[in-house]
Amino acid sequence: MNVLLIALGGSIGAVARYGLAGLVQRFTTPYFPFGTFVVNMVGCFVFGILAGVAEHRFALGPQARAFLLIGVLGGFTTFSSFSFETFQLLRDAEIMRASVNAVGQLVVGLFAMWIGFVVARLL
């Protein structure tokens, strides 16, 4: 059941990402990815609201968590998950782990992107 909820939520999130990013990009410069930037920030904000409400007001059940956090927001932007996990490490005073996570994902992600491009050129 959770897989179906994640799939449904993911499709909703992906369509929302496409719509919002396109809308933002239409009204901004083509020389900076404002659409992606806005999507990532909105995703982080909404993830923070849902996680905060779930922690302080009421618990999100496993099905609601699967649909909303993994599905909808995961389809909308995985950056929100990355930010939340890094935030949790910081909140738990795990400064070194948070730093390794943040810097590591950025640096290794860019390196992996470059390697992917190199491999694609070789094919």
PDB file as gemmi writes it, atoms N, CA and C in Angstrom:
CRYST1    1.000    1.000    1.000  90.00  90.00  90.00 P 1                      
ATOM      1  N   MET A   1       0.823  -1.206   0.000  1.00  0.00           N  
ATOM      2  CA  MET A   1       0.000   0.000   0.000  1.00  0.00           C  
ATOM      3  C   MET A   1       0.863   1.263   0.000  1.00  0.00           C  
ATOM      4  N   ASN A   2       1.943   1.269   0.811  1.00  0.00           N  
ATOM      5  CA  ASN A   2       2.801   2.452   0.850  1.00  0.00           C  
ATOM      6  C   ASN A   2       3.411   2.764  -0.511  1.00  0.00           C  
ATOM      7  N   VAL A   3       3.760   1.729  -1.267  1.00  0.00           N  
ATOM      8  CA  VAL A   3       4.354   1.952  -2.584  1.00  0.00           C  
ATOM      9  C   VAL A   3       3.367   2.680  -3.496  1.00  0.00           C  
ATOM     10  N   LEU A   4       2.111   2.326  -3.429  1.00  0.00           N  
ATOM     11  CA  LEU A   4       1.096   3.000  -4.240  1.00  0.00           C  
ATOM     12  C   LEU A   4       0.913   4.451  -3.801  1.00  0.00           C  
ATOM     13  N   LEU A   5       0.916   4.681  -2.488  1.00  0.00           N  
ATOM     14  CA  LEU A   5       0.792   6.049  -1.987  1.00  0.00           C  
ATOM     15  C   LEU A   5       1.986   6.897  -2.405  1.00  0.00           C  
ATOM     16  N   ILE A   6       3.181   6.321  -2.347  1.00  0.00           N  
ATOM     17  CA  ILE A   6       4.383   7.038  -2.771  1.00  0.00           C  
ATOM     18  C   ILE A   6       4.321   7.337  -4.262  1.00  0.00           C  
ATOM     19  N   ALA A   7       3.896   6.355  -5.047  1.00  0.00           N  
ATOM     20  CA  ALA A   7       3.794   6.558  -6.499  1.00  0.00           C  
ATOM     21  C   ALA A   7       2.782   7.655  -6.836  1.00  0.00           C  
ATOM     22  N   LEU A   8       1.630   7.619  -6.178  1.00  0.00           N  
ATOM     23  CA  LEU A   8       0.606   8.638  -6.414  1.00  0.00           C  
ATOM     24  C   LEU A   8       1.122  10.015  -5.983  1.00  0.00           C  
ATOM     25  N   GLY A   9       1.685  10.081  -4.783  1.00  0.00           N  
ATOM     26  CA  GLY A   9       2.222  11.351  -4.295  1.00  0.00           C  
ATOM     27  C   GLY A   9       3.361  11.855  -5.163  1.00  0.00           C  
ATOM     28  N   GLY A  10       4.229  10.948  -5.605  1.00  0.00           N  
ATOM     29  CA  GLY A  10       5.352  11.336  -6.455  1.00  0.00           C  
ATOM     30  C   GLY A  10       4.899  11.932  -7.769  1.00  0.00           C  
ATOM     31  N   SER A  11       3.851  11.373  -8.345  1.00  0.00           N  
ATOM     32  CA  SER A  11       3.354  11.923  -9.606  1.00  0.00           C  
ATOM     33  C   SER A  11       2.756  13.313  -9.390  1.00  0.00           C  
ATOM     34  N   ILE A  12       2.070  13.490  -8.286  1.00  0.00           N  
ATOM     35  CA  ILE A  12       1.522  14.817  -7.967  1.00  0.00           C  
ATOM     36  C   ILE A  12       2.657  15.817  -7.773  1.00  0.00           C  
ATOM     37  N   GLY A  13       3.676  15.414  -7.013  1.00  0.00           N  
ATOM     38  CA  GLY A  13       4.813  16.301  -6.760  1.00  0.00           C  
ATOM     39  C   GLY A  13       5.574  16.662  -8.019  1.00  0.00           C  
ATOM     40  N   ALA A  14       5.780  15.677  -8.897  1.00  0.00           N  
ATOM     41  CA  ALA A  14       6.516  15.937 -10.135  1.00  0.00           C  
ATOM     42  C   ALA A  14       5.761  16.911 -11.043  1.00  0.00           C  
ATOM     43  N   VAL A  15       4.464  16.735 -11.139  1.00  0.00           N  
ATOM     44  CA  VAL A  15       3.654  17.652 -11.960  1.00  0.00           C  
ATOM     45  C   VAL A  15       3.659  19.054 -11.340  1.00  0.00           C  
ATOM     46  N   ALA A  16       3.579  19.130 -10.019  1.00  0.00           N  
ATOM     47  CA  ALA A  16       3.627  20.432  -9.345  1.00  0.00           C  
ATOM     48  C   ALA A  16       4.975  21.107  -9.563  1.00  0.00           C  
ATOM     49  N   ARG A  17       6.060  20.319  -9.491  1.00  0.00           N  
ATOM     50  CA  ARG A  17       7.404  20.880  -9.745  1.00  0.00           C  
ATOM     51  C   ARG A  17       7.486  21.439 -11.155  1.00  0.00           C  
ATOM     52  N   TYR A  18       7.034  20.672 -12.115  1.00  0.00           N  
ATOM     53  CA  TYR A  18       7.057  21.109 -13.512  1.00  0.00           C  
ATOM     54  C   TYR A  18       6.272  22.412 -13.686  1.00  0.00           C  
ATOM     55  N   GLY A  19       5.096  22.456 -13.093  1.00  0.00           N  
ATOM     56  CA  GLY A  19       4.255  23.648 -13.227  1.00  0.00           C  
ATOM     57  C   GLY A  19       4.847  24.870 -12.562  1.00  0.00           C  
ATOM     58  N   LEU A  20       5.283  24.735 -11.320  1.00  0.00           N  
ATOM     59  CA  LEU A  20       5.823  25.885 -10.595  1.00  0.00           C  
ATOM     60  C   LEU A  20       7.141  26.361 -11.203  1.00  0.00           C  
ATOM     61  N   ALA A  21       8.039  25.437 -11.508  1.00  0.00           N  
ATOM     62  CA  ALA A  21       9.322  25.834 -12.098  1.00  0.00           C  
ATOM     63  C   ALA A  21       9.117  26.539 -13.431  1.00  0.00           C  
ATOM     64  N   GLY A  22       8.211  26.024 -14.239  1.00  0.00           N  
ATOM     65  CA  GLY A  22       7.927  26.656 -15.523  1.00  0.00           C  
ATOM     66  C   GLY A  22       7.324  28.032 -15.369  1.00  0.00           C  
ATOM     67  N   LEU A  23       6.412  28.165 -14.435  1.00  0.00           N  
ATOM     68  CA  LEU A  23       5.781  29.460 -14.179  1.00  0.00           C  
ATOM     69  C   LEU A  23       6.806  30.494 -13.720  1.00  0.00           C  
ATOM     70  N   VAL A  24       7.631  30.110 -12.765  1.00  0.00           N  
ATOM     71  CA  VAL A  24       8.647  31.032 -12.247  1.00  0.00           C  
ATOM     72  C   VAL A  24       9.630  31.397 -13.355  1.00  0.00           C  
ATOM     73  N   GLN A  25      10.079  30.408 -14.107  1.00  0.00           N  
ATOM     74  CA  GLN A  25      11.069  30.666 -15.142  1.00  0.00           C  
ATOM     75  C   GLN A  25      10.531  31.579 -16.231  1.00  0.00           C  
ATOM     76  N   ARG A  26       9.232  31.510 -16.490  1.00  0.00           N  
ATOM     77  CA  ARG A  26       8.617  32.375 -17.499  1.00  0.00           C  
ATOM     78  C   ARG A  26       8.702  33.853 -17.130  1.00  0.00           C  
ATOM     79  N   PHE A  27       8.708  34.133 -15.823  1.00  0.00           N  
ATOM     80  CA  PHE A  27       8.699  35.521 -15.366  1.00  0.00           C  
ATOM     81  C   PHE A  27      10.055  36.005 -14.882  1.00  0.00           C  
ATOM     82  N   THR A  28      11.097  35.197 -15.083  1.00  0.00           N  
ATOM     83  CA  THR A  28      12.439  35.597 -14.650  1.00  0.00           C  
ATOM     84  C   THR A  28      13.411  35.442 -15.811  1.00  0.00           C  
ATOM     85  N   THR A  29      14.659  35.686 -15.517  1.00  0.00           N  
ATOM     86  CA  THR A  29      15.702  35.615 -16.536  1.00  0.00           C  
ATOM     87  C   THR A  29      16.026  34.172 -16.910  1.00  0.00           C  
ATOM     88  N   PRO A  30      16.357  33.929 -18.167  1.00  0.00           N  
ATOM     89  CA  PRO A  30      16.761  32.577 -18.562  1.00  0.00           C  
ATOM     90  C   PRO A  30      18.207  32.258 -18.166  1.00  0.00           C  
ATOM     91  N   TYR A  31      18.903  33.211 -17.578  1.00  0.00           N  
ATOM     92  CA  TYR A  31      20.322  33.040 -17.262  1.00  0.00           C  
ATOM     93  C   TYR A  31      20.586  32.498 -15.860  1.00  0.00           C  
ATOM     94  N   PHE A  32      19.536  32.206 -15.126  1.00  0.00           N  
ATOM     95  CA  PHE A  32      19.673  31.603 -13.793  1.00  0.00           C  
ATOM     96  C   PHE A  32      18.465  30.706 -13.558  1.00  0.00           C  
ATOM     97  N   PRO A  33      18.676  29.533 -12.981  1.00  0.00           N  
ATOM     98  CA  PRO A  33      17.564  28.591 -12.795  1.00  0.00           C  
ATOM     99  C   PRO A  33      16.664  28.958 -11.611  1.00  0.00           C  
ATOM    100  N   PHE A  34      15.994  30.097 -11.721  1.00  0.00           N  
ATOM    101  CA  PHE A  34      15.113  30.537 -10.638  1.00  0.00           C  
ATOM    102  C   PHE A  34      13.976  29.558 -10.386  1.00  0.00           C  
ATOM    103  N   GLY A  35      13.494  28.889 -11.434  1.00  0.00           N  
ATOM    104  CA  GLY A  35      12.413  27.922 -11.259  1.00  0.00           C  
ATOM    105  C   GLY A  35      12.811  26.813 -10.305  1.00  0.00           C  
ATOM    106  N   THR A  36      13.970  26.219 -10.524  1.00  0.00           N  
ATOM    107  CA  THR A  36      14.471  25.162  -9.644  1.00  0.00           C  
ATOM    108  C   THR A  36      14.749  25.706  -8.254  1.00  0.00           C  
ATOM    109  N   PHE A  37      15.316  26.892  -8.181  1.00  0.00           N  
ATOM    110  CA  PHE A  37      15.617  27.514  -6.896  1.00  0.00           C  
ATOM    111  C   PHE A  37      14.340  27.682  -6.071  1.00  0.00           C  
ATOM    112  N   VAL A  38      13.305  28.223  -6.687  1.00  0.00           N  
ATOM    113  CA  VAL A  38      12.035  28.437  -5.985  1.00  0.00           C  
ATOM    114  C   VAL A  38      11.415  27.106  -5.576  1.00  0.00           C  
ATOM    115  N   VAL A  39      11.424  26.129  -6.461  1.00  0.00           N  
ATOM    116  CA  VAL A  39      10.884  24.811  -6.128  1.00  0.00           C  
ATOM    117  C   VAL A  39      11.599  24.236  -4.909  1.00  0.00           C  
ATOM    118  N   ASN A  40      12.915  24.301  -4.897  1.00  0.00           N  
ATOM    119  CA  ASN A  40      13.669  23.761  -3.767  1.00  0.00           C  
ATOM    120  C   ASN A  40      13.347  24.496  -2.469  1.00  0.00           C  
ATOM    121  N   MET A  41      13.233  25.794  -2.508  1.00  0.00           N  
ATOM    122  CA  MET A  41      12.942  26.545  -1.285  1.00  0.00           C  
ATOM    123  C   MET A  41      11.508  26.292  -0.809  1.00  0.00           C  
ATOM    124  N   VAL A  42      10.557  26.246  -1.740  1.00  0.00           N  
ATOM    125  CA  VAL A  42       9.169  25.941  -1.374  1.00  0.00           C  
ATOM    126  C   VAL A  42       9.085  24.535  -0.792  1.00  0.00           C  
ATOM    127  N   GLY A  43       9.774  23.591  -1.409  1.00  0.00           N  
ATOM    128  CA  GLY A  43       9.788  22.223  -0.904  1.00  0.00           C  
ATOM    129  C   GLY A  43      10.338  22.137   0.507  1.00  0.00           C  
ATOM    130  N   CYS A  44      11.425  22.849   0.769  1.00  0.00           N  
ATOM    131  CA  CYS A  44      12.008  22.871   2.121  1.00  0.00           C  
ATOM    132  C   CYS A  44      11.035  23.496   3.116  1.00  0.00           C  
ATOM    133  N   PHE A  45      10.400  24.580   2.730  1.00  0.00           N  
ATOM    134  CA  PHE A  45       9.456  25.265   3.610  1.00  0.00           C  
ATOM    135  C   PHE A  45       8.280  24.357   3.963  1.00  0.00           C  
ATOM    136  N   VAL A  46       7.687  23.733   2.951  1.00  0.00           N  
ATOM    137  CA  VAL A  46       6.541  22.862   3.185  1.00  0.00           C  
ATOM    138  C   VAL A  46       6.955  21.630   3.995  1.00  0.00           C  
ATOM    139  N   PHE A  47       8.114  21.059   3.688  1.00  0.00           N  
ATOM    140  CA  PHE A  47       8.609  19.916   4.446  1.00  0.00           C  
ATOM    141  C   PHE A  47       8.788  20.317   5.908  1.00  0.00           C  
ATOM    142  N   GLY A  48       9.358  21.504   6.153  1.00  0.00           N  
ATOM    143  CA  GLY A  48       9.537  21.994   7.520  1.00  0.00           C  
ATOM    144  C   GLY A  48       8.218  22.155   8.248  1.00  0.00           C  
ATOM    145  N   ILE A  49       7.222  22.696   7.561  1.00  0.00           N  
ATOM    146  CA  ILE A  49       5.896  22.848   8.175  1.00  0.00           C  
ATOM    147  C   ILE A  49       5.332  21.478   8.551  1.00  0.00           C  
ATOM    148  N   LEU A  50       5.343  20.540   7.603  1.00  0.00           N  
ATOM    149  CA  LEU A  50       4.771  19.222   7.866  1.00  0.00           C  
ATOM    150  C   LEU A  50       5.534  18.478   8.958  1.00  0.00           C  
ATOM    151  N   ALA A  51       6.853  18.530   8.910  1.00  0.00           N  
ATOM    152  CA  ALA A  51       7.653  17.848   9.926  1.00  0.00           C  
ATOM    153  C   ALA A  51       7.468  18.502  11.290  1.00  0.00           C  
ATOM    154  N   GLY A  52       7.406  19.826  11.321  1.00  0.00           N  
ATOM    155  CA  GLY A  52       7.207  20.538  12.580  1.00  0.00           C  
ATOM    156  C   GLY A  52       5.841  20.281  13.186  1.00  0.00           C  
ATOM    157  N   VAL A  53       4.819  20.304  12.347  1.00  0.00           N  
ATOM    158  CA  VAL A  53       3.465  20.010  12.831  1.00  0.00           C  
ATOM    159  C   VAL A  53       3.393  18.568  13.326  1.00  0.00           C  
ATOM    160  N   ALA A  54       4.010  17.651  12.585  1.00  0.00           N  
ATOM    161  CA  ALA A  54       3.989  16.247  12.983  1.00  0.00           C  
ATOM    162  C   ALA A  54       4.706  16.036  14.307  1.00  0.00           C  
ATOM    163  N   GLU A  55       5.741  16.830  14.551  1.00  0.00           N  
ATOM    164  CA  GLU A  55       6.512  16.677  15.795  1.00  0.00           C  
ATOM    165  C   GLU A  55       5.847  17.354  16.976  1.00  0.00           C  
ATOM    166  N   HIS A  56       5.198  18.494  16.751  1.00  0.00           N  
ATOM    167  CA  HIS A  56       4.689  19.292  17.868  1.00  0.00           C  
ATOM    168  C   HIS A  56       3.174  19.260  18.044  1.00  0.00           C  
ATOM    169  N   ARG A  57       2.427  18.925  17.018  1.00  0.00           N  
ATOM    170  CA  ARG A  57       0.974  18.991  17.122  1.00  0.00           C  
ATOM    171  C   ARG A  57       0.324  17.604  17.059  1.00  0.00           C  
ATOM    172  N   PHE A  58       0.626  16.865  16.014  1.00  0.00           N  
ATOM    173  CA  PHE A  58       0.072  15.525  15.864  1.00  0.00           C  
ATOM    174  C   PHE A  58       1.026  14.698  15.011  1.00  0.00           C  
ATOM    175  N   ALA A  59       1.041  13.423  15.264  1.00  0.00           N  
ATOM    176  CA  ALA A  59       1.930  12.533  14.520  1.00  0.00           C  
ATOM    177  C   ALA A  59       1.327  12.206  13.158  1.00  0.00           C  
ATOM    178  N   LEU A  60       2.182  12.199  12.165  1.00  0.00           N  
ATOM    179  CA  LEU A  60       1.759  11.728  10.851  1.00  0.00           C  
ATOM    180  C   LEU A  60       1.893  10.208  10.853  1.00  0.00           C  
ATOM    181  N   GLY A  61       0.841   9.537  10.494  1.00  0.00           N  
ATOM    182  CA  GLY A  61       0.898   8.086  10.402  1.00  0.00           C  
ATOM    183  C   GLY A  61       1.812   7.664   9.269  1.00  0.00           C  
ATOM    184  N   PRO A  62       2.182   6.393   9.236  1.00  0.00           N  
ATOM    185  CA  PRO A  62       3.096   5.924   8.198  1.00  0.00           C  
ATOM    186  C   PRO A  62       2.566   6.117   6.776  1.00  0.00           C  
ATOM    187  N   GLN A  63       1.268   5.991   6.594  1.00  0.00           N  
ATOM    188  CA  GLN A  63       0.714   6.175   5.252  1.00  0.00           C  
ATOM    189  C   GLN A  63       0.707   7.644   4.838  1.00  0.00           C  
ATOM    190  N   ALA A  64       0.367   8.525   5.770  1.00  0.00           N  
ATOM    191  CA  ALA A  64       0.401   9.960   5.463  1.00  0.00           C  
ATOM    192  C   ALA A  64       1.834  10.416   5.208  1.00  0.00           C  
ATOM    193  N   ARG A  65       2.775   9.914   6.004  1.00  0.00           N  
ATOM    194  CA  ARG A  65       4.190  10.246   5.819  1.00  0.00           C  
ATOM    195  C   ARG A  65       4.667   9.759   4.446  1.00  0.00           C  
ATOM    196  N   ALA A  66       4.302   8.530   4.083  1.00  0.00           N  
ATOM    197  CA  ALA A  66       4.703   7.983   2.784  1.00  0.00           C  
ATOM    198  C   ALA A  66       4.147   8.835   1.647  1.00  0.00           C  
ATOM    199  N   PHE A  67       2.868   9.182   1.739  1.00  0.00           N  
ATOM    200  CA  PHE A  67       2.236   9.956   0.672  1.00  0.00           C  
ATOM    201  C   PHE A  67       2.793  11.375   0.593  1.00  0.00           C  
ATOM    202  N   LEU A  68       2.801  12.088   1.726  1.00  0.00           N  
ATOM    203  CA  LEU A  68       3.172  13.506   1.716  1.00  0.00           C  
ATOM    204  C   LEU A  68       4.678  13.747   1.625  1.00  0.00           C  
ATOM    205  N   LEU A  69       5.428  13.160   2.555  1.00  0.00           N  
ATOM    206  CA  LEU A  69       6.854  13.482   2.638  1.00  0.00           C  
ATOM    207  C   LEU A  69       7.676  12.759   1.573  1.00  0.00           C  
ATOM    208  N   ILE A  70       7.473  11.458   1.443  1.00  0.00           N  
ATOM    209  CA  ILE A  70       8.259  10.703   0.465  1.00  0.00           C  
ATOM    210  C   ILE A  70       7.689  10.890  -0.933  1.00  0.00           C  
ATOM    211  N   GLY A  71       6.363  10.787  -1.064  1.00  0.00           N  
ATOM    212  CA  GLY A  71       5.734  10.874  -2.374  1.00  0.00           C  
ATOM    213  C   GLY A  71       5.666  12.279  -2.926  1.00  0.00           C  
ATOM    214  N   VAL A  72       4.761  13.085  -2.369  1.00  0.00           N  
ATOM    215  CA  VAL A  72       4.525  14.429  -2.925  1.00  0.00           C  
ATOM    216  C   VAL A  72       5.794  15.285  -2.883  1.00  0.00           C  
ATOM    217  N   LEU A  73       6.387  15.426  -1.686  1.00  0.00           N  
ATOM    218  CA  LEU A  73       7.564  16.290  -1.599  1.00  0.00           C  
ATOM    219  C   LEU A  73       8.799  15.651  -2.222  1.00  0.00           C  
ATOM    220  N   GLY A  74       8.885  14.321  -2.182  1.00  0.00           N  
ATOM    221  CA  GLY A  74       9.990  13.650  -2.867  1.00  0.00           C  
ATOM    222  C   GLY A  74       9.894  13.825  -4.376  1.00  0.00           C  
ATOM    223  N   GLY A  75       8.684  13.809  -4.911  1.00  0.00           N  
ATOM    224  CA  GLY A  75       8.486  14.065  -6.333  1.00  0.00           C  
ATOM    225  C   GLY A  75       8.661  15.537  -6.676  1.00  0.00           C  
ATOM    226  N   PHE A  76       8.340  16.389  -5.715  1.00  0.00           N  
ATOM    227  CA  PHE A  76       8.474  17.836  -5.918  1.00  0.00           C  
ATOM    228  C   PHE A  76       9.940  18.231  -5.889  1.00  0.00           C  
ATOM    229  N   THR A  77      10.675  17.760  -4.873  1.00  0.00           N  
ATOM    230  CA  THR A  77      12.097  18.049  -4.754  1.00  0.00           C  
ATOM    231  C   THR A  77      12.734  17.157  -3.712  1.00  0.00           C  
ATOM    232  N   THR A  78      13.816  16.489  -4.075  1.00  0.00           N  
ATOM    233  CA  THR A  78      14.542  15.718  -3.062  1.00  0.00           C  
ATOM    234  C   THR A  78      15.427  16.626  -2.229  1.00  0.00           C  
ATOM    235  N   PHE A  79      15.593  17.852  -2.659  1.00  0.00           N  
ATOM    236  CA  PHE A  79      16.390  18.805  -1.893  1.00  0.00           C  
ATOM    237  C   PHE A  79      15.788  19.024  -0.513  1.00  0.00           C  
ATOM    238  N   SER A  80      14.460  18.939  -0.409  1.00  0.00           N  
ATOM    239  CA  SER A  80      13.819  19.120   0.887  1.00  0.00           C  
ATOM    240  C   SER A  80      14.193  17.988   1.838  1.00  0.00           C  
ATOM    241  N   SER A  81      14.299  16.773   1.354  1.00  0.00           N  
ATOM    242  CA  SER A  81      14.719  15.655   2.196  1.00  0.00           C  
ATOM    243  C   SER A  81      16.161  15.839   2.647  1.00  0.00           C  
ATOM    244  N   PHE A  82      17.018  16.210   1.721  1.00  0.00           N  
ATOM    245  CA  PHE A  82      18.418  16.487   2.034  1.00  0.00           C  
ATOM    246  C   PHE A  82      18.528  17.576   3.098  1.00  0.00           C  
ATOM    247  N   SER A  83      17.774  18.649   2.940  1.00  0.00           N  
ATOM    248  CA  SER A  83      17.815  19.760   3.897  1.00  0.00           C  
ATOM    249  C   SER A  83      17.298  19.329   5.265  1.00  0.00           C  
ATOM    250  N   PHE A  84      16.217  18.559   5.280  1.00  0.00           N  
ATOM    251  CA  PHE A  84      15.653  18.111   6.556  1.00  0.00           C  
ATOM    252  C   PHE A  84      16.622  17.198   7.295  1.00  0.00           C  
ATOM    253  N   GLU A  85      17.245  16.282   6.588  1.00  0.00           N  
ATOM    254  CA  GLU A  85      18.195  15.375   7.236  1.00  0.00           C  
ATOM    255  C   GLU A  85      19.399  16.140   7.779  1.00  0.00           C  
ATOM    256  N   THR A  86      19.878  17.120   7.030  1.00  0.00           N  
ATOM    257  CA  THR A  86      20.985  17.946   7.507  1.00  0.00           C  
ATOM    258  C   THR A  86      20.547  18.778   8.707  1.00  0.00           C  
ATOM    259  N   PHE A  87      19.334  19.318   8.653  1.00  0.00           N  
ATOM    260  CA  PHE A  87      18.774  20.083   9.772  1.00  0.00           C  
ATOM    261  C   PHE A  87      18.689  19.220  11.027  1.00  0.00           C  
ATOM    262  N   GLN A  88      18.239  17.979  10.884  1.00  0.00           N  
ATOM    263  CA  GLN A  88      18.144  17.086  12.040  1.00  0.00           C  
ATOM    264  C   GLN A  88      19.513  16.857  12.670  1.00  0.00           C  
ATOM    265  N   LEU A  89      20.525  16.670  11.837  1.00  0.00           N  
ATOM    266  CA  LEU A  89      21.878  16.496  12.361  1.00  0.00           C  
ATOM    267  C   LEU A  89      22.334  17.742  13.112  1.00  0.00           C  
ATOM    268  N   LEU A  90      22.066  18.913  12.559  1.00  0.00           N  
ATOM    269  CA  LEU A  90      22.432  20.164  13.238  1.00  0.00           C  
ATOM    270  C   LEU A  90      21.675  20.323  14.545  1.00  0.00           C  
ATOM    271  N   ARG A  91      20.397  20.012  14.523  1.00  0.00           N  
ATOM    272  CA  ARG A  91      19.571  20.124  15.725  1.00  0.00           C  
ATOM    273  C   ARG A  91      20.064  19.193  16.822  1.00  0.00           C  
ATOM    274  N   ASP A  92      20.610  18.042  16.408  1.00  0.00           N  
ATOM    275  CA  ASP A  92      21.145  17.078  17.367  1.00  0.00           C  
ATOM    276  C   ASP A  92      22.607  17.358  17.708  1.00  0.00           C  
ATOM    277  N   ALA A  93      23.095  18.539  17.324  1.00  0.00           N  
ATOM    278  CA  ALA A  93      24.468  18.985  17.598  1.00  0.00           C  
ATOM    279  C   ALA A  93      25.505  18.081  16.936  1.00  0.00           C  
ATOM    280  N   GLU A  94      25.137  17.480  15.835  1.00  0.00           N  
ATOM    281  CA  GLU A  94      26.056  16.640  15.061  1.00  0.00           C  
ATOM    282  C   GLU A  94      26.643  17.506  13.939  1.00  0.00           C  
ATOM    283  N   ILE A  95      27.419  18.503  14.332  1.00  0.00           N  
ATOM    284  CA  ILE A  95      27.930  19.505  13.388  1.00  0.00           C  
ATOM    285  C   ILE A  95      28.802  18.870  12.306  1.00  0.00           C  
ATOM    286  N   MET A  96      29.695  17.979  12.711  1.00  0.00           N  
ATOM    287  CA  MET A  96      30.593  17.357  11.733  1.00  0.00           C  
ATOM    288  C   MET A  96      29.798  16.511  10.735  1.00  0.00           C  
ATOM    289  N   ARG A  97      28.866  15.714  11.217  1.00  0.00           N  
ATOM    290  CA  ARG A  97      28.069  14.884  10.310  1.00  0.00           C  
ATOM    291  C   ARG A  97      27.211  15.742   9.388  1.00  0.00           C  
ATOM    292  N   ALA A  98      26.650  16.819   9.915  1.00  0.00           N  
ATOM    293  CA  ALA A  98      25.856  17.726   9.086  1.00  0.00           C  
ATOM    294  C   ALA A  98      26.726  18.361   8.007  1.00  0.00           C  
ATOM    295  N   SER A  99      27.922  18.767   8.380  1.00  0.00           N  
ATOM    296  CA  SER A  99      28.842  19.381   7.420  1.00  0.00           C  
ATOM    297  C   SER A  99      29.257  18.395   6.338  1.00  0.00           C  
ATOM    298  N   VAL A 100      29.592  17.165   6.756  1.00  0.00           N  
ATOM    299  CA  VAL A 100      29.975  16.140   5.781  1.00  0.00           C  
ATOM    300  C   VAL A 100      28.805  15.855   4.846  1.00  0.00           C  
ATOM    301  N   ASN A 101      27.599  15.786   5.389  1.00  0.00           N  
ATOM    302  CA  ASN A 101      26.431  15.532   4.557  1.00  0.00           C  
ATOM    303  C   ASN A 101      26.224  16.661   3.549  1.00  0.00           C  
ATOM    304  N   ALA A 102      26.232  17.898   4.018  1.00  0.00           N  
ATOM    305  CA  ALA A 102      25.959  19.035   3.142  1.00  0.00           C  
ATOM    306  C   ALA A 102      27.046  19.212   2.088  1.00  0.00           C  
ATOM    307  N   VAL A 103      28.283  19.304   2.529  1.00  0.00           N  
ATOM    308  CA  VAL A 103      29.391  19.520   1.594  1.00  0.00           C  
ATOM    309  C   VAL A 103      29.599  18.279   0.729  1.00  0.00           C  
ATOM    310  N   GLY A 104      29.507  17.114   1.353  1.00  0.00           N  
ATOM    311  CA  GLY A 104      29.719  15.868   0.619  1.00  0.00           C  
ATOM    312  C   GLY A 104      28.728  15.685  -0.505  1.00  0.00           C  
ATOM    313  N   GLN A 105      27.459  15.907  -0.227  1.00  0.00           N  
ATOM    314  CA  GLN A 105      26.463  15.718  -1.285  1.00  0.00           C  
ATOM    315  C   GLN A 105      26.643  16.727  -2.407  1.00  0.00           C  
ATOM    316  N   LEU A 106      27.004  17.942  -2.065  1.00  0.00           N  
ATOM    317  CA  LEU A 106      27.215  18.948  -3.103  1.00  0.00           C  
ATOM    318  C   LEU A 106      28.432  18.594  -3.954  1.00  0.00           C  
ATOM    319  N   VAL A 107      29.567  18.348  -3.308  1.00  0.00           N  
ATOM    320  CA  VAL A 107      30.804  18.082  -4.039  1.00  0.00           C  
ATOM    321  C   VAL A 107      30.719  16.751  -4.795  1.00  0.00           C  
ATOM    322  N   VAL A 108      30.306  15.697  -4.111  1.00  0.00           N  
ATOM    323  CA  VAL A 108      30.217  14.391  -4.765  1.00  0.00           C  
ATOM    324  C   VAL A 108      29.137  14.407  -5.851  1.00  0.00           C  
ATOM    325  N   GLY A 109      28.035  15.116  -5.595  1.00  0.00           N  
ATOM    326  CA  GLY A 109      26.991  15.225  -6.609  1.00  0.00           C  
ATOM    327  C   GLY A 109      27.487  15.911  -7.876  1.00  0.00           C  
ATOM    328  N   LEU A 110      28.233  16.994  -7.713  1.00  0.00           N  
ATOM    329  CA  LEU A 110      28.791  17.680  -8.884  1.00  0.00           C  
ATOM    330  C   LEU A 110      29.813  16.799  -9.595  1.00  0.00           C  
ATOM    331  N   PHE A 111      30.619  16.080  -8.824  1.00  0.00           N  
ATOM    332  CA  PHE A 111      31.596  15.171  -9.417  1.00  0.00           C  
ATOM    333  C   PHE A 111      30.885  14.050 -10.178  1.00  0.00           C  
ATOM    334  N   ALA A 112      29.847  13.476  -9.587  1.00  0.00           N  
ATOM    335  CA  ALA A 112      29.092  12.416 -10.250  1.00  0.00           C  
ATOM    336  C   ALA A 112      28.440  12.936 -11.531  1.00  0.00           C  
ATOM    337  N   MET A 113      27.949  14.163 -11.502  1.00  0.00           N  
ATOM    338  CA  MET A 113      27.366  14.766 -12.695  1.00  0.00           C  
ATOM    339  C   MET A 113      28.420  14.882 -13.796  1.00  0.00           C  
ATOM    340  N   TRP A 114      29.623  15.336 -13.434  1.00  0.00           N  
ATOM    341  CA  TRP A 114      30.712  15.477 -14.392  1.00  0.00           C  
ATOM    342  C   TRP A 114      31.103  14.117 -14.970  1.00  0.00           C  
ATOM    343  N   ILE A 115      31.240  13.104 -14.100  1.00  0.00           N  
ATOM    344  CA  ILE A 115      31.582  11.758 -14.560  1.00  0.00           C  
ATOM    345  C   ILE A 115      30.502  11.236 -15.514  1.00  0.00           C  
ATOM    346  N   GLY A 116      29.243  11.497 -15.174  1.00  0.00           N  
ATOM    347  CA  GLY A 116      28.144  11.093 -16.054  1.00  0.00           C  
ATOM    348  C   GLY A 116      28.258  11.712 -17.433  1.00  0.00           C  
ATOM    349  N   PHE A 117      28.608  12.995 -17.489  1.00  0.00           N  
ATOM    350  CA  PHE A 117      28.788  13.662 -18.766  1.00  0.00           C  
ATOM    351  C   PHE A 117      29.961  13.078 -19.537  1.00  0.00           C  
ATOM    352  N   VAL A 118      31.051  12.770 -18.828  1.00  0.00           N  
ATOM    353  CA  VAL A 118      32.223  12.172 -19.479  1.00  0.00           C  
ATOM    354  C   VAL A 118      31.852  10.807 -20.057  1.00  0.00           C  
ATOM    355  N   VAL A 119      31.174   9.996 -19.272  1.00  0.00           N  
ATOM    356  CA  VAL A 119      30.761   8.672 -19.741  1.00  0.00           C  
ATOM    357  C   VAL A 119      29.833   8.809 -20.952  1.00  0.00           C  
ATOM    358  N   ALA A 120      28.916   9.752 -20.898  1.00  0.00           N  
ATOM    359  CA  ALA A 120      27.994   9.946 -22.020  1.00  0.00           C  
ATOM    360  C   ALA A 120      28.744  10.315 -23.295  1.00  0.00           C  
ATOM    361  N   ARG A 121      29.779  11.118 -23.176  1.00  0.00           N  
ATOM    362  CA  ARG A 121      30.569  11.493 -24.357  1.00  0.00           C  
ATOM    363  C   ARG A 121      31.326  10.311 -24.927  1.00  0.00           C  
ATOM    364  N   LEU A 122      31.706   9.376 -24.076  1.00  0.00           N  
ATOM    365  CA  LEU A 122      32.453   8.206 -24.523  1.00  0.00           C  
ATOM    366  C   LEU A 122      31.571   7.158 -25.184  1.00  0.00           C  
ATOM    367  N   LEU A 123      30.280   7.238 -24.950  1.00  0.00           N  
ATOM    368  CA  LEU A 123      29.363   6.226 -25.515  1.00  0.00           C  
ATOM    369  C   LEU A 123      29.043   6.482 -26.962  1.00  0.00           C  
TER     370      LEU A 123                                                      
END                                                                             
